[in-house]
Amino acid sequence: MSERPRFTTIDDYFETASPEALPILQEIRELVPRLVPAAQETISYQMPAFRLKRVFFFFAAFKKHIGIYPPVNGDDDLMQALQPYSNEKGNLKFPLNQPMPYDLIGRVIETLARQDSE
């Protein structure tokens, strides 16, 4: 059995991403500091992540989707917009075979950052 790679930077993680997922991951990576300038890149749970006081946003590529964690709690409009992407635990799955809703992902980033600072 081969050992899973251990990542120390987001760039390390991106080196293993599929060609289909890589541009999406890069766009999300660039979106976070535009919306939350104080956010710092890190790796947590072997996923790309951003921190303020603590890690507030994780994202990762899977075979058929981009996952975003942790679950978000927001206003009713945001929760309604996220419904097609939420699983039973509230984590988000954005299918790779559909247009990526970067504006919606941006709203998630801002909400998670705000929740982290409360």
KEKE-3310 file (N, C-alpha, C; in steps of 0.2 Angstrom, whole numbers, plus 5000, padded with zeros to 4 digits):
npx = (5004:5003:5009:5000:5002:5010:5006:5013:5012:5000:5003:5010:4999:4991:4999:4996:4983:4970:4970:4957:4952:4962:4962:4950:4953:4963:4957:4948:4958:4963:4952:4949:4959:4956:4943:4945:4956:4965:4967:4976:4986:4986:4989:4978:4972:4977:4972:4970:4969:4962:4966:4961:4959:4958:4958:4946:4941:4941:4946:4945:4949:4940:4936:4925:4920:4922:4925:4920:4922:4921:4903:4892:4883:4871:4862:4845:4843:4856:4857:4847:4852:4863:4858:4856:4869:4873:4877:4871:4878:4880:4891:4899:4897:4903:4899:4911:4907:4899:4895:4906:4900:4906:4903:4894:4902:4911:4902:4901:4914:4915:4905:4910:4922:4917:4910:4921:4927:4918)
npy = (4994:5011:5026:5040:5056:5069:5086:5102:5114:5125:5125:5113:5104:5108:5103:5089:5090:5087:5090:5096:5101:5109:5123:5128:5127:5136:5148:5149:5150:5162:5170:5171:5179:5191:5194:5193:5200:5199:5185:5170:5159:5141:5123:5111:5097:5091:5098:5112:5128:5142:5154:5165:5170:5157:5142:5145:5141:5128:5120:5108:5096:5083:5068:5071:5083:5099:5101:5111:5117:5122:5118:5131:5144:5155:5169:5167:5168:5165:5152:5145:5147:5139:5126:5116:5112:5107:5094:5081:5084:5097:5101:5107:5103:5106:5102:5096:5096:5106:5124:5134:5141:5155:5167:5164:5155:5165:5172:5162:5161:5174:5174:5163:5169:5180:5173:5167:5178:5181)
npz = (5000:4996:5003:5008:5001:5010:5014:5015:5011:5002:4988:4987:4989:4977:4967:4966:4961:4950:4932:4929:4941:4946:4940:4946:4960:4961:4958:4969:4979:4976:4978:4992:4999:4992:4997:5011:5017:5028:5030:5032:5023:5025:5028:5034:5041:5030:5019:5009:5017:5026:5038:5052:5067:5070:5060:5047:5035:5023:5009:4995:4982:4974:4966:4958:4963:4971:4988:5002:5018:5035:5039:5035:5043:5040:5034:5029:5015:5010:5015:5008:4995:4995:4997:4986:4986:4998:5009:5021:5032:5031:5025:5010:4992:4977:4961:4948:4935:4932:4930:4941:4955:4959:4965:4975:4982:4987:4996:5005:5010:5016:5026:5034:5038:5045:5055:5062:5068:5078)
capx = (5000:5007:5008:4997:5006:5009:5007:5015:5009:4995:5006:5011:4993:4989:5003:4992:4976:4968:4969:4951:4951:4967:4960:4945:4956:4967:4952:4946:4964:4964:4946:4949:4962:4952:4937:4947:4964:4970:4967:4983:4986:4989:4987:4975:4969:4979:4968:4971:4964:4964:4965:4961:4960:4959:4956:4939:4939:4945:4943:4948:4947:4939:4936:4919:4918:4926:4922:4921:4921:4915:4897:4891:4877:4870:4855:4840:4845:4862:4856:4843:4856:4867:4854:4858:4876:4874:4875:4867:4881:4880:4897:4897:4900:4901:4901:4916:4904:4894:4899:4907:4897:4911:4900:4891:4908:4913:4898:4902:4920:4914:4901:4914:4927:4914:4909:4927:4929:4913)
capy = (5000:5017:5031:5046:5062:5074:5092:5107:5121:5124:5123:5105:5101:5109:5098:5083:5091:5085:5096:5098:5104:5114:5131:5130:5128:5142:5153:5149:5152:5170:5173:5172:5186:5197:5195:5193:5202:5196:5178:5167:5152:5135:5117:5109:5091:5089:5102:5119:5131:5149:5156:5171:5168:5149:5140:5146:5139:5123:5118:5102:5093:5076:5066:5074:5089:5103:5102:5117:5115:5118:5120:5138:5146:5162:5171:5162:5168:5161:5145:5143:5147:5133:5120:5111:5109:5104:5087:5080:5087:5104:5103:5109:5099:5109:5097:5099:5096:5112:5130:5135:5148:5159:5172:5160:5153:5171:5173:5157:5163:5180:5172:5159:5173:5183:5168:5166:5183:5182)
capz = (5000:4995:5008:5005:5001:5016:5011:5020:5008:4997:4982:4987:4987:4970:4963:4965:4959:4943:4928:4929:4947:4947:4939:4951:4966:4960:4958:4976:4983:4975:4980:4999:5001:4990:5002:5018:5016:5034:5030:5030:5020:5029:5027:5040:5039:5023:5014:5008:5022:5028:5045:5055:5074:5069:5053:5046:5028:5020:5002:4993:4976:4974:4959:4955:4966:4976:4994:5006:5025:5038:5037:5036:5045:5038:5033:5025:5008:5009:5016:5002:4989:4996:4997:4981:4987:5005:5011:5027:5038:5030:5021:5003:4987:4971:4955:4943:4929:4932:4932:4948:4957:4963:4969:4981:4987:4990:5001:5011:5013:5020:5031:5038:5041:5050:5061:5065:5072:5083)
cpx = (5004:5005:5005:5002:5005:5010:5009:5013:5004:4997:5008:5005:4991:4993:5000:4985:4975:4968:4963:4949:4955:4965:4955:4948:4960:4963:4950:4952:4964:4958:4947:4953:4959:4947:4939:4954:4968:4970:4974:4982:4989:4987:4984:4971:4971:4975:4971:4966:4967:4962:4965:4963:4962:4957:4948:4937:4944:4942:4948:4945:4946:4938:4930:4917:4923:4922:4924:4918:4923:4909:4896:4884:4876:4863:4851:4842:4851:4861:4852:4847:4861:4864:4856:4865:4878:4873:4872:4871:4882:4887:4895:4901:4898:4904:4906:4913:4899:4898:4900:4904:4901:4908:4897:4897:4911:4909:4899:4909:4919:4910:4906:4919:4923:4912:4915:4929:4924:4916)
cpy = (5006:5022:5037:5052:5067:5081:5097:5114:5119:5122:5116:5102:5102:5105:5092:5084:5089:5091:5100:5103:5110:5122:5133:5131:5134:5148:5154:5152:5160:5173:5175:5178:5192:5199:5196:5194:5199:5189:5175:5160:5147:5129:5114:5102:5089:5092:5109:5123:5138:5150:5163:5170:5160:5148:5141:5143:5134:5122:5112:5099:5086:5074:5069:5080:5093:5103:5108:5115:5121:5121:5127:5139:5153:5164:5166:5162:5164:5153:5142:5142:5141:5126:5114:5108:5106:5097:5087:5083:5094:5106:5104:5105:5103:5104:5100:5099:5101:5118:5131:5141:5152:5164:5169:5158:5159:5172:5168:5159:5169:5178:5168:5164:5177:5179:5167:5172:5185:5179)
cpz = (5000:5000:5004:5006:5007:5013:5017:5017:5003:4990:4981:4986:4980:4965:4961:4962:4952:4939:4927:4935:4948:4946:4944:4958:4966:4961:4966:4980:4982:4978:4988:5001:4998:4995:5009:5018:5022:5034:5028:5028:5025:5026:5034:5037:5032:5018:5014:5013:5023:5035:5047:5062:5074:5062:5052:5039:5026:5013:4999:4986:4977:4967:4955:4957:4969:4982:4998:5013:5029:5036:5039:5039:5043:5037:5029:5018:5006:5010:5010:4996:4989:4996:4992:4982:4993:5006:5018:5033:5037:5026:5013:4998:4980:4965:4950:4936:4928:4933:4939:4950:4962:4967:4976:4985:4990:4996:5007:5014:5018:5026:5036:5042:5047:5057:5065:5070:5078:5090)
residu = (MET:SER:GLU:ARG:PRO:ARG:PHE:THR:THR:ILE:ASP:ASP:TYR:PHE:GLU:THR:ALA:SER:PRO:GLU:ALA:LEU:PRO:ILE:LEU:GLN:GLU:ILE:ARG:GLU:LEU:VAL:PRO:ARG:LEU:VAL:PRO:ALA:ALA:GLN:GLU:THR:ILE:SER:TYR:GLN:MET:PRO:ALA:PHE:ARG:LEU:LYS:ARG:VAL:PHE:PHE:PHE:PHE:ALA:ALA:PHE:LYS:LYS:HIS:ILE:GLY:ILE:TYR:PRO:PRO:VAL:ASN:GLY:ASP:ASP:ASP:LEU:MET:GLN:ALA:LEU:GLN:PRO:TYR:SER:ASN:GLU:LYS:GLY:ASN:LEU:LYS:PHE:PRO:LEU:ASN:GLN:PRO:MET:PRO:TYR:ASP:LEU:ILE:GLY:ARG:VAL:ILE:GLU:THR:LEU:ALA:ARG:GLN:ASP:SER:GLU)
# end
